[in-house]
Amino acid sequence: MLVKYPARLTFEWLPPYSPDLNPTEHVWGHTKYSRLANFIPDDLLHRGRTVSDALRKTRREQRLLRSFSRQAESDPYILETTIQSSIAAAVLFR
């Protein structure tokens, strides 16, 4: 794929552990310490549903998402894709 479409793909090498460069960490931090602060689920279904809902709400706040991307110095598209994956994962664990 890289050989066929070299102009479409860009690789960025990150250190092995770099939460400050990963916008996903900012999303999860906001979700965990803001939207889900003091949240105690009744069961796994309740937890999955609540996490999915919190991520969907965060996804609608474009200014907040852009700030996460700016902090991580990354492309906002990457963050949107990551949130989609996180919502899908939360739904799987319902």
C-alpha positions in Angstrom: 0.0 0.0 0.0 2.8 2.4 0.9 4.6 1.8 -2.4 1.3 2.1 -4.4 0.1 5.4 -2.7 3.2 7.1 -1.1 1.6 10.5 -1.1 -1.5 9.4 0.8 0.3 7.9 3.8 2.5 9.5 6.3 4.2 7.6 9.2 4.9 9.4 12.4 7.2 7.6 14.8 6.4 8.1 18.5 8.3 7.1 21.6 7.1 3.7 23.0 5.0 5.5 25.7 3.9 9.0 24.9 0.5 9.9 26.4 1.1 13.7 25.8 1.4 13.0 22.1 -1.7 10.8 21.9 -5.0 12.6 21.6 -6.8 9.5 22.8 -5.3 9.9 26.2 -6.8 13.4 26.4 -10.2 12.1 25.5 -10.1 9.3 28.0 -8.8 11.6 30.7 -11.6 14.0 30.1 -14.2 11.2 30.0 -12.8 9.6 33.2 -12.3 12.7 35.3 -15.0 14.9 34.1 -18.0 13.1 32.6 -17.6 9.9 34.7 -16.3 11.4 37.9 -17.8 9.6 40.9 -19.6 7.2 38.6 -20.3 3.8 40.1 -22.0 1.4 37.7 -24.6 -1.1 38.8 -23.2 -3.7 36.4 -21.2 -4.1 33.2 -24.1 -3.3 31.0 -24.6 0.0 32.9 -20.9 0.8 32.6 -20.7 0.1 28.9 -23.8 2.2 28.2 -22.7 5.1 30.3 -19.1 5.1 28.8 -20.6 5.0 25.2 -22.9 7.9 26.0 -20.1 10.0 27.5 -17.9 9.4 24.5 -20.8 10.4 22.1 -21.3 13.6 24.1 -17.6 14.4 23.9 -17.6 13.6 20.2 -20.2 16.4 19.7 -18.0 19.0 21.3 -15.8 20.0 18.4 -14.0 22.8 20.2 -13.0 20.4 23.0 -11.8 17.8 20.4 -9.8 20.4 18.6 -8.1 21.4 21.8 -7.2 17.7 22.4 -5.6 17.6 18.9 -3.8 20.9 19.5 -2.4 19.6 22.8 -1.2 16.4 21.2 -0.1 18.2 18.0 -2.0 15.8 15.9 -4.6 15.7 13.1 -8.2 16.1 14.2 -9.2 13.2 11.8 -7.1 10.8 13.9 -8.9 11.8 17.0 -12.4 11.3 15.3 -11.3 7.9 14.2 -10.1 7.0 17.6 -13.3 8.1 19.3 -15.3 6.0 16.8 -13.2 3.0 17.7 -13.6 3.7 21.5 -17.4 3.9 21.1 -17.4 0.7 19.2 -15.2 -1.0 21.9 -17.5 0.3 24.7 -20.5 -1.1 22.8 -18.8 -4.5 22.5 -18.5 -4.7 26.3 -22.1 -4.0 27.0 
